[in-house]
Amino acid sequence: MPRVGSSLPKALTGALDRRGGPEEWFLGSLQTKVLGTLSKRGPSTVREVADALRRKFAYTTVMTVLGRLYEKGLVGREQRGKGYVYTPRFTAGELRDRMAKYLVDEIARDFGDVALAHFAGALDRHDRRRLASLRRGRSAP
């Protein structure tokens, strides 16, 4: 019988390659870049976002991406003239918080007590002051 260890064979984890941040896991790199640019700029038109991206992407690509982000509820939009002004609905921190909550809820639902036991083990490996801070509802530095 194979020994069960703390890691999985590479063949099983290849699909879990997580380059970039969590935003890219959910949105992909293009949507993440457009949303990040919009977040830095604040309320912006498609042209303003495309220009801020130094025209690395076609205007129509940026327009499509902003439309998809709107459909996902990540940006708001208000009609101005013939176009829209887009506004991020969440700060970067709020978005990460929502993503983390979703992942934890899904893992707990899919794996049940096994996942909760692994979370507890991971907590045991963290610094006690950091854990105390997290329990009080704040992120540790």
BELTAJO-V279515 format. One record per backbone hydrogen bond with DSSP energy under -0.5 kcal/mol. NH is the residue of the N-H (numbers start at 1). CO is the residue of the C=O. E is the energy in kcal/mol with one decimal. If there is no record, write none. Layout:
nh=[NH NH]
co=[CO CO]
e=[E E]
This chain:
nh=[5 12 13 14 16 17 19 24 25 26 27 28 32 33 34 35 36 37 38 39 40 41 42 44 49 50 51 52 53 54 55 56 62 63 64 65 66 67 68 69 70 71 72 73 74 75 76 78 80 83 85 86 86 87 89 90 95 96 97 98 99 100 101 102 103 104 105 106 107 108 109 110 111 112 114 115 116 117 118 119 120 121 122 123 124 125 125 126 131 132 133 134 135 136 137 138]
co=[3 9 9 10 13 14 17 21 21 22 23 24 28 29 30 31 32 33 34 35 36 37 38 86 45 46 47 48 49 51 50 53 58 59 60 61 62 63 64 65 66 67 68 70 69 69 87 85 83 80 78 44 84 76 74 74 91 92 93 94 95 96 97 98 99 100 101 102 103 104 105 106 107 108 111 112 112 113 114 115 116 117 118 119 120 121 122 123 127 128 129 130 131 132 134 133]
e=[-0.6 -1.8 -1.1 -1.5 -1.6 -1.3 -0.6 -1.0 -1.1 -1.7 -3.2 -1.3 -1.8 -2.4 -2.4 -2.7 -2.5 -2.3 -2.5 -2.5 -2.0 -2.2 -2.9 -2.3 -2.1 -3.0 -2.8 -2.1 -1.6 -1.8 -2.3 -1.5 -2.2 -2.5 -2.2 -2.6 -2.6 -2.0 -2.2 -2.6 -2.1 -2.3 -1.8 -1.5 -2.5 -0.9 -3.5 -2.0 -2.9 -1.8 -2.4 -3.4 -0.5 -2.4 -2.5 -0.6 -2.4 -2.4 -2.3 -2.3 -2.4 -2.8 -2.5 -2.2 -2.6 -2.8 -2.7 -2.6 -2.7 -2.8 -2.3 -3.0 -3.0 -1.7 -1.2 -0.6 -1.8 -2.5 -1.8 -2.5 -2.4 -2.1 -2.4 -2.4 -1.9 -0.9 -0.5 -1.5 -2.2 -2.4 -2.2 -2.4 -2.5 -1.3 -1.5 -2.3]
